[in-house]
Amino acid sequence: MSKIIFLDVDGTLVDYQNRLPDSAALAVRKARANGHRVYLCTGRSRAEIYPNLWELGINGLLGGNGSYVEDDGQVIMHQLLSLDQCRRVVDWLHARGLEFYLESNNGLFASERFEEVALPTLLEYIRRKGKDVEGLTVREIFPDLQFGLQGEQLYRDDVNKISFILHSYQDHLDSVRDFPDLQPGTWGGRGETALFGDLGVKNITKAHAVQVLLDHLGADRADTIGFGDAKVDLPLLEACAVGVAMGNGGPEIRAAADFVTDDVEENGLYNAFVRLGLIEG
């Protein structure tokens, strides 16, 4: 029986330097050839899904941590921050001296000093994953990030969510207090070790997006398999009948999974597909 497979991207399908392992690409192509449906389920917006990922033959995208659902080219759901919400968040971040970027299906848009300020934080994020950071620049880490917007140019009505560099965990706590109409989160570390905060559409999660897609397909949860590596993927694994954590995943996602496969760079996705009977080894 065909399955519906949901793949987180960073740390699951690609490594933390955005490299797609050959074994992962082969696993997806084999699964599609066997009649399984494969969707990316990621915090990335559509603008961050590069051609090499679409060329795998995926069926669609659940993006923005659940704010966007696309199936075979058809947009099923897209919930955005309002222009007023975007304006309030941008003004709040400017007032606190926090650099940020806007995540939109039309692109990624950096705050005025993001390139100057963000590099140490981004390098620490990659370093925590055990990867080499020597020589990396912000533009290499975010190849499609757009710079040069000023002031009111950062007020947009096409934003899925906004990520910002934390000076301290208190910035996240204050965002929870000051934006009760939005969905606050953190990434890049557990609890007070988080490097980034984010603000998105209220009550949106990867689990919600999975249910929207299943309703659209008329499909059963019993046929779903979710793959992830981070705390933000917990709702995805909980929403699926089978949840798989990558070997490089954090302790929370590993504890919640039905089983743990190998690291993303050690054929983890391919080995899990074989173990689940999605493909032959």
C-alpha positions as CSV (number, residue, x, y, z in Angstrom):
1,M,0.0,0.0,0.0
2,S,1.3,3.5,-0.9
3,K,2.4,5.8,1.9
4,I,2.4,9.5,2.4
5,I,5.9,10.6,3.5
6,F,6.6,14.0,5.1
7,L,10.3,15.1,5.2
8,D,11.7,17.9,7.1
9,V,14.5,19.5,5.1
10,D,17.4,20.9,7.1
11,G,19.1,18.1,9.0
12,T,16.8,15.5,7.5
13,L,16.8,15.7,3.7
14,V,19.9,18.0,3.4
15,D,22.7,18.5,5.8
16,Y,23.2,21.7,7.8
17,Q,25.3,23.2,4.9
18,N,22.4,22.6,2.5
19,R,24.0,19.7,0.8
20,L,21.7,16.9,-0.5
21,P,23.3,13.5,0.0
22,D,23.2,11.3,-3.1
23,S,21.6,8.5,-1.0
24,A,18.8,10.8,0.1
25,A,18.0,11.8,-3.4
26,L,18.0,8.2,-4.5
27,A,15.7,7.2,-1.6
28,V,13.1,9.8,-2.6
29,R,13.2,8.9,-6.3
30,K,12.9,5.2,-5.6
31,A,10.0,5.9,-3.2
32,R,8.2,8.0,-5.8
33,A,8.8,5.3,-8.4
34,N,7.1,2.8,-6.0
35,G,4.0,4.9,-5.9
36,H,4.5,6.6,-2.5
37,R,3.7,10.3,-2.2
38,V,6.5,12.5,-0.8
39,Y,6.1,16.0,0.7
40,L,8.6,18.4,2.2
41,C,7.4,19.6,5.6
42,T,9.7,22.4,6.7
43,G,10.1,25.8,8.3
44,R,11.4,27.0,4.9
45,S,9.2,29.1,2.7
46,R,8.7,28.3,-0.9
47,A,11.4,30.7,-2.0
48,E,13.9,28.5,-0.1
49,I,13.0,25.3,-1.9
50,Y,15.7,25.2,-4.5
51,P,15.4,23.5,-7.9
52,N,17.4,20.4,-6.9
53,L,14.7,19.5,-4.3
54,W,11.8,19.9,-6.8
55,E,13.8,17.8,-9.3
56,L,13.5,14.9,-6.9
57,G,9.9,14.6,-8.0
58,I,8.3,15.5,-4.7
59,N,4.5,15.9,-4.7
60,G,4.4,19.1,-2.8
61,L,5.3,21.3,0.1
62,L,4.1,22.1,3.6
63,G,6.1,25.2,4.3
64,G,6.5,28.0,6.8
65,N,6.2,25.5,9.7
66,G,2.7,24.8,8.6
67,S,1.4,28.1,7.2
68,Y,1.5,26.9,3.5
69,V,0.3,23.7,1.9
70,E,0.8,22.9,-1.8
71,D,-0.1,19.6,-3.5
72,D,1.0,18.9,-7.1
73,G,1.2,22.6,-7.9
74,Q,-2.1,23.5,-6.3
75,V,-2.1,25.8,-3.3
76,I,-4.4,24.2,-0.7
77,M,-3.7,26.7,2.2
78,H,-1.7,29.8,2.7
79,Q,-1.9,31.8,5.9
80,L,0.1,35.0,6.1
81,L,0.9,37.7,8.6
82,S,-1.2,40.8,7.9
83,L,0.5,44.0,6.9
84,D,-0.2,45.5,10.3
85,Q,1.2,42.5,12.1
86,C,4.4,42.6,10.0
87,R,4.7,46.3,10.6
88,R,4.3,45.9,14.4
89,V,6.9,43.1,14.5
90,V,9.4,45.0,12.4
91,D,9.0,48.1,14.5
92,W,9.4,46.1,17.7
93,L,12.6,44.4,16.4
94,H,14.0,47.7,15.3
95,A,13.3,49.3,18.7
96,R,15.1,46.4,20.5
97,G,18.1,46.4,18.1
98,L,17.4,42.9,16.9
99,E,18.4,41.9,13.4
100,F,15.9,39.7,11.5
101,Y,14.7,38.4,8.1
102,L,11.3,38.1,6.6
103,E,10.3,34.7,5.2
104,S,8.0,34.9,2.2
105,N,7.2,32.7,-0.7
106,N,8.5,35.6,-2.8
107,G,11.9,35.6,-1.2
108,L,13.8,36.2,2.0
109,F,14.4,39.8,3.1
110,A,17.0,40.9,5.5
111,S,17.0,43.7,8.0
112,E,19.4,46.6,7.5
113,R,22.4,45.2,9.6
114,F,21.6,41.5,9.3
115,E,24.7,40.6,7.2
116,E,27.0,42.6,9.5
117,V,25.6,41.2,12.7
118,A,24.3,37.6,11.9
119,L,27.5,35.8,11.0
120,P,28.7,34.8,14.5
121,T,25.2,33.5,15.4
122,L,24.9,31.5,12.1
123,L,28.3,30.0,12.5
124,E,27.4,28.9,16.1
125,Y,24.3,27.3,14.8
126,I,26.3,25.3,12.2
127,R,29.0,24.6,14.7
128,R,26.5,23.1,17.2
129,K,25.6,20.6,14.5
130,G,29.3,19.4,14.5
131,K,30.1,21.0,11.1
132,D,33.1,22.9,9.8
133,V,32.4,26.7,9.6
134,E,35.7,27.9,8.3
135,G,35.4,30.6,5.7
136,L,31.6,30.7,5.6
137,T,29.8,34.0,5.0
138,V,26.2,35.0,5.5
139,R,25.6,35.1,1.8
140,E,26.9,31.5,1.4
141,I,24.7,30.3,4.3
142,F,21.7,32.2,2.9
143,P,22.3,32.4,-0.9
144,D,18.9,33.8,-1.7
145,L,18.7,36.3,1.1
146,Q,17.9,39.8,-0.2
147,F,19.7,42.8,1.3
148,G,19.3,46.5,1.0
149,L,15.8,47.0,2.2
150,Q,15.3,50.0,4.5
151,G,12.6,51.2,6.9
152,E,9.1,50.9,5.4
153,Q,10.4,48.6,2.6
154,L,10.4,45.9,5.3
155,Y,6.6,46.3,5.8
156,R,5.2,43.5,3.6
157,D,1.9,41.7,3.3
158,D,3.3,38.4,1.9
159,V,5.2,37.2,5.0
160,N,4.9,33.7,6.4
161,K,7.0,34.3,9.5
162,I,9.8,36.4,10.8
163,S,13.0,35.0,12.3
164,F,15.2,37.2,14.5
165,I,18.6,36.9,16.3
166,L,18.2,36.7,20.1
167,H,20.3,38.8,22.3
168,S,19.0,36.7,25.1
169,Y,16.2,34.3,25.8
170,Q,14.3,37.2,27.4
171,D,13.7,38.6,23.8
172,H,11.7,35.4,23.1
173,L,9.8,35.7,26.4
174,D,9.0,39.3,25.6
175,S,7.8,38.4,22.1
176,V,5.3,36.0,23.7
177,R,4.0,38.7,25.9
178,D,3.9,41.5,23.3
179,F,2.4,39.5,20.4
180,P,-0.4,37.3,21.7
181,D,-2.0,37.3,18.3
182,L,1.0,35.5,16.8
183,Q,2.8,32.1,17.2
184,P,6.1,32.6,18.9
185,G,8.9,30.1,18.7
186,T,12.7,29.6,18.9
187,W,15.3,27.6,17.0
188,G,19.0,26.9,17.0
189,G,19.0,25.5,20.5
190,R,16.9,24.1,23.3
191,G,15.3,26.5,25.8
192,E,17.6,29.3,26.9
193,T,20.4,28.1,24.5
194,A,18.2,29.1,21.5
195,L,19.9,31.4,19.0
196,F,16.9,32.6,17.1
197,G,13.3,33.6,17.8
198,D,10.5,33.6,15.3
199,L,6.9,34.9,15.0
200,G,4.3,33.4,12.7
201,V,0.6,32.9,12.2
202,K,-1.2,31.9,15.4
203,N,-2.0,28.2,16.0
204,I,0.0,27.1,12.9
205,T,2.1,23.9,13.3
206,K,3.4,21.2,11.0
207,A,0.7,18.9,12.4
208,H,-2.0,21.3,11.3
209,A,-0.6,21.4,7.8
210,V,-0.5,17.6,7.7
211,Q,-4.2,17.4,8.6
212,V,-5.1,20.0,6.0
213,L,-3.3,17.9,3.3
214,L,-4.9,14.7,4.5
215,D,-8.3,16.2,4.4
216,H,-7.6,17.5,0.8
217,L,-6.4,14.1,-0.3
218,G,-9.1,12.1,1.5
219,A,-6.2,10.1,3.0
220,D,-5.8,8.3,6.3
221,R,-3.3,9.1,9.0
222,A,-2.5,5.4,9.2
223,D,-0.6,5.7,5.9
224,T,1.6,8.6,7.0
225,I,5.3,8.6,7.9
226,G,7.1,11.7,9.3
227,F,10.9,12.4,9.4
228,G,12.6,15.1,11.4
229,D,15.6,16.2,13.4
230,A,14.6,19.0,15.7
231,K,12.1,20.1,18.4
232,V,10.0,22.0,15.8
233,D,9.4,18.6,14.1
234,L,7.7,17.1,17.2
235,P,4.2,18.0,16.0
236,L,5.0,16.4,12.7
237,L,6.0,13.1,14.2
238,E,3.0,13.2,16.6
239,A,0.7,13.8,13.6
240,C,2.0,10.8,11.6
241,A,1.4,7.1,12.2
242,V,5.1,6.5,12.2
243,G,7.7,9.1,13.3
244,V,11.4,8.7,12.5
245,A,14.2,10.8,14.0
246,M,17.5,11.4,12.3
247,G,20.6,10.2,14.1
248,N,21.8,13.8,14.2
249,G,18.6,14.9,15.8
250,G,18.3,16.4,19.3
251,P,17.3,14.4,22.4
252,E,13.7,15.5,22.4
253,I,13.0,14.4,18.8
254,R,14.9,11.1,19.3
255,A,12.8,10.3,22.4
256,A,9.5,11.0,20.6
257,A,10.3,8.9,17.5
258,D,9.2,5.3,16.8
259,F,12.8,4.7,15.8
260,V,16.0,6.6,15.2
261,T,17.8,6.2,11.9
262,D,21.4,7.2,11.0
263,D,22.7,10.7,10.5
264,V,21.7,12.7,7.5
265,E,25.2,12.4,6.1
266,E,25.4,8.7,6.8
267,N,22.6,7.5,4.5
268,G,20.0,8.0,7.3
269,L,17.1,8.7,5.0
270,Y,17.9,5.9,2.6
271,N,18.4,3.4,5.5
272,A,15.1,4.3,7.1
273,F,13.2,4.0,3.7
274,V,14.6,0.5,3.4
275,R,13.7,-0.4,7.0
276,L,10.2,0.8,6.5
277,G,9.8,-1.2,3.2
278,L,9.3,1.9,1.1
279,I,12.2,0.9,-1.2
280,E,14.5,-2.1,-1.6
281,G,18.1,-1.8,-0.4
